Amino acid sequence: QLQLAESGGGSVQAGGSLRLSCAASGDTRRRNYMAWFRQAPGKEREGVALIHTSSGTRVYADSVKGRFTISQDNAKNTVYLQMNSLGHEDSAMYYCAAGYRPVFRTTMRTDEFGYWGQGTQVTVSS
């Protein structure tokens, strides 16, 4: 099994920054993709950023391009999401997800990821 634990959420003013962390433990061979999703109240969970762990290839949702950066520290089995220029629309519960795909793809659908963390809340105030 693979366990994911997020941290780093909190409250921040608009225009501010936060860095989320996702630590993976257990059988980390069960994943070659890591991603961040978010879900605001009344909305569907949406993919924010994805990283292919072996190549380092990164994909971003259009809504966060240029503001968010996903990165990884393979030695620590940890993935990060640096979020800058935060706006009210970024307020949501953020989830870390892990999955395995035999073929390289850049899609971010929830059903493509078999492992999820508990989530960390991000609240942006004006």
N, C-alpha and C positions, 0 to 999 in steps of 0.2 A: 504494500500500500504506500501511497504518497500523501503526505500531509503538507498543507500550505497554511502559513500564518502571516497575516498582514499586520502592519503597524504604520504609524505615521500620520494617520488622519487627525482632523481637528477643525477648529474654526479659524478662519482667516478673513481679512478684509479684502474687498475687491482690489485686484491689481497685485495681490500678494502671491506668495509661493508656498508650496508644500512638497515634501518628498515622501512618497509611500515606499514601503519595503515589503517584500514577500519572501519569507524564508521557507524553503522546501526541505522536508526531512523524510526519512523512510527510503523507499526504493525510487531514487531519482532517475533511474534508467527508464522509468515509465513515461517519460516526457521528452519531447524534442522541440516543443513549442511552449512558450509561456505568454500569457496575455493579461491585460487589465481590462476589466469590464466595469461598467457603472450602471446604477439603476436609481432613478429619481422616483419619488412617490407618484403612483399612477401611470408610470411609463414602463416600457419594456427595458429589459437589460440590454445594453448596447456595448459593443466592443470599442475600446478606446485605443489600445496599442498592443502590438504583438511583436514578439522576437523569436526568431528561429535560433535555438540555443547553440547549435553547432556552427552555423555560418555567421550568426550575428545580424542577419537580415532583419530589418525593422519595418513595420507597417503601422500607419496611424489613421485614425478616423479623420475625415476632413475637418471636423469641428475642433480638433486639437492640434492640427499640424502647425508647426512653428512655435507652439507654446509648451507642449509636453514632450518629454524625452524618456523612452524606455531604455534601460541598460541592465547589464547583468554582471555579477561577480561569480564566476563558476566555482572558484575555490570555496566560496561561502554558500553556494547553492541559493543565491539570493538574486531576486530581480527587483529593480527599482523603477519608480515612476516619478520623475521630476516634473512638477507642474508649476508653470509660471504664468503670470498675467491672468490669474484666476478671475472668473466672473461668476455672477449669480447662477448662470446656466450650468456651471460645473458642480454645483451642489448635488451630492448624490452619495449613495453607499457605493464604495469602490471594492471590487472583488478581484482577487488574483485567481487565475485559472491555469491549469496545465493540461497538456494533451500530447498525444503521439499521433503522427501522421506518417505513413510510409512514403507518401509523395508530397513534394513541396507545394504548399498552397498558402495564399496570403489572406484567406477569408477569416472572418471572426464571427462565427456563429456559436451560440451557446452550446448546441448539441455536438460541437466538434471538440469540446473539452470535457474530460472525464473527472477532473479533480478541481475542487473549488475550496477557497478559504472562506472564513466566516464573514469577511467584509470589514471595512473600516470607513467610518463616516467622515465625509468632507462637507463642511458648511462654509459657504462664502457669503459674507454680509456686505451690504453696501454702506 
